[in-house]
Amino acid sequence: MQENFQPYQAINKSRLEPWRNQIAQMRGLNWPYLKIAQWLAQNTEVSVSFQAVQQFCKVRGILKGEQSKPPPPARTTSVPPRRMRKKSATKLFEYNESDQPIDLSNLKREK
């Protein structure tokens, strides 16, 4: 008799999931992972390491401070590019009949 087995899928539910919003708020206010772990131990009776909080935030894309806010909207007006001044090429050396370079950088240039 042949049985049809379904693929095994582990449930990826973290113990920290019920406090996801609070953790996101704390990270938005620049709380370190260690302080979040201590807060969880005191207020929720969940004892986790700061590495567990760090991994929880990393997997769920919870970022620190300003990074967790959405990016500002794109500007509608375009800024013209800065004009670059053209630099003229200056000769530094000339060659005489004996194929020896003559240094021109010491000579005064008239413009």
N, C-alpha and C positions, 0 to 999 in steps of 0.2 A: 504494500500500500504506500503510495507516494503522497506526502503532505506538502501543501503550499505554505512555505514560511514567508513571513513578511520581513523586510530588512529591519534590523534593530536600530532604533534611534534613541539616543540618550536624551533625557529632558535636561536642557541647559538652563535651569532656573537657579539663580543665585539666591543665597540667603539674604543678600543685600537688596534684592529687587523691590521689596515693599518700601524701602527708603531711598529709592532712586532720585526722586525730586529733591529731597533734602540734601543728598550728596551732591547733586548737580548745583544746587544753590550755594553750598559751602565752597565747592571748587570755583564757582563764579566769583566768590568773594576772596579767592586766593588762600583758602584753608589748605594746609599741608595734609598729606595722606595720614600721617601719624595722628594729628589732632582729630581728623574725621573718625579714625578707628577708635580713639579714646572716647569721643562723643557717643559713638554707637554702643560701646561697652557700658557707659554710664546711663544712657537714656533708653536704650532698647533691649538691653540684656543680650546683645549679639556680640560675641567675642571673636574678632577677626584681626589679622595682622594688617599693617599698613600696606604690605605687598598685595594682599587680597583686595583692598580698596583701590590700589593703583591698577591692578589688572581689571577690576570691574569697570573703572572709568575708561581705561584704554579700549576695552572691547566694545563699550557702548558709545564711544566718541565724546565723553564728557571731558571738556577741556578747562583749563585754568584761566580765570580772570577774563580779560577782554576777548580772548580767543574764542570763548564759548558764545559770544554774541554773534548774531548774523552779520555778514559783511554789509557795508554801506551800499546804497544803490549806486549804479554806475552814473557818471556825469553825462548829461545830455549834450552839453556844448563841448566842442573839441578845442584843445589848446594848440595854437600853431607851434610848429617846431622852432626851436631857437636857431637863429642864423649863425653859422660859423664863419668867422673871418678867414679868408683865404690867406695862406702863408706863401710868400714867394720863396722859391728855391734860391739859396745863395751858394755860390761857388766857394769852396774852401781851398781848393788846390788848382793849380795850372801846371802844365808840363812845358818845359823848355826843350831846346834841341837835344840835350843830353839825356832826355827821358827821366829827369829827376824832378820830383814834385816841388813846386814853389808854394809856400804857405801864404794864402791870401787873407787869413783871418786877422792878421796884425795890421793890415793896411786900412786906411780910413776909406769908408765908402761914402759916396755922394749920392743923394737921392733927389 
